[in-house]
Structures are given as structure tokens and as C-alpha cells.
């Protein structure tokens, strides 16, 4: 990480591409869990489309791909 903006971008990218893995990692890292919650909050402020239904669809997409 070279800047907070880059950290947010990388975390967003990882959430979109590896959502279930990130959720698993948050179980053992309170720092990561806090970052995920903060990023989800920021995204929700930008657009109401980033609601829990959005994240459920992202998570489901990864489950379907792995089957």
C-alpha cells in the first residue's frame, strides 16, 4: 500500500473478485473487518445500489462459479 486511496481500491477489487475469501479473512483480522465495513459504508454513501443485496449477489456469484 502506498496510499489510503490505493488501499481502498485494492480492497474493493478483492471484494469484487474474492468476496467469500475476504469474509473468511475478516474472521481472524479485526483490522480487515473494520476496513471492509468502512469501505462498504463509503460505497453505500456513493450509491444506494451498494446495499446488502448487492453484496449477497457478489457472494452468490462466487459460489456459483466454484460449482
C-alpha positions as CSV (number, residue, x, y, z in Angstrom):
1,X,0.0,0.0,0.0
2,X,1.3,3.4,-0.9
3,X,-1.7,5.5,-0.1
4,X,-5.1,5.2,1.6
5,X,-6.8,5.6,-1.8
6,X,-4.8,2.7,-3.2
7,X,-5.6,0.6,-0.2
8,X,-9.4,1.2,-0.7
9,X,-9.1,0.4,-4.4
10,X,-7.2,-2.8,-3.8
11,X,-9.7,-3.9,-1.1
12,X,-12.7,-3.1,-3.4
13,X,-11.1,-5.1,-6.2
14,X,-10.5,-8.0,-3.9
15,X,-14.1,-7.8,-2.5
16,X,-15.5,-8.0,-6.0
17,X,-13.2,-10.8,-7.2
18,X,-12.8,-12.9,-4.0
19,X,-15.7,-11.9,-1.7
20,X,-16.1,-15.1,0.2
21,X,-12.3,-15.3,0.8
22,X,-12.3,-11.8,2.2
23,X,-15.2,-12.6,4.5
24,X,-13.3,-15.6,5.8
25,X,-10.2,-13.5,6.4
26,X,-12.2,-10.9,8.4
27,X,-13.0,-13.7,11.0
28,X,-9.3,-13.6,12.0
29,X,-8.5,-10.0,11.4
30,X,-10.3,-7.2,13.1
31,X,-8.3,-4.6,11.1
32,X,-9.5,-6.1,7.8
33,X,-13.1,-6.5,9.1
34,X,-13.1,-2.7,10.1
35,X,-11.7,-1.8,6.6
36,X,-14.4,-3.8,4.9
37,X,-17.2,-2.2,7.0
38,X,-15.8,1.3,6.3
39,X,-15.4,0.7,2.6
40,X,-19.0,-0.8,2.3
41,X,-20.2,2.4,4.2
42,X,-18.4,4.7,1.8
43,X,-19.7,2.8,-1.2
44,X,-23.2,3.0,0.2
45,X,-22.9,6.8,0.5
46,X,-21.9,7.0,-3.1
47,X,-24.8,4.9,-4.3
48,X,-27.7,3.2,-2.7
49,X,-27.1,0.2,-5.1
50,X,-24.2,-0.9,-2.8
51,X,-26.7,-2.4,-0.3
52,X,-26.6,-5.8,1.4
53,X,-28.5,-7.3,-1.6
54,X,-25.5,-6.2,-3.8
55,X,-23.0,-7.9,-1.6
56,X,-25.2,-11.0,-1.4
57,X,-25.3,-11.2,-5.2
58,X,-21.5,-10.7,-5.3
59,X,-21.1,-13.6,-2.8
60,X,-23.5,-15.8,-4.7
61,X,-21.7,-15.2,-8.0
62,X,-18.6,-16.6,-6.5
63,X,-20.4,-19.7,-5.1
64,X,-21.9,-20.4,-8.5
65,X,-18.6,-20.1,-10.3
66,X,-16.9,-22.6,-7.9
67,X,-19.5,-25.2,-8.6
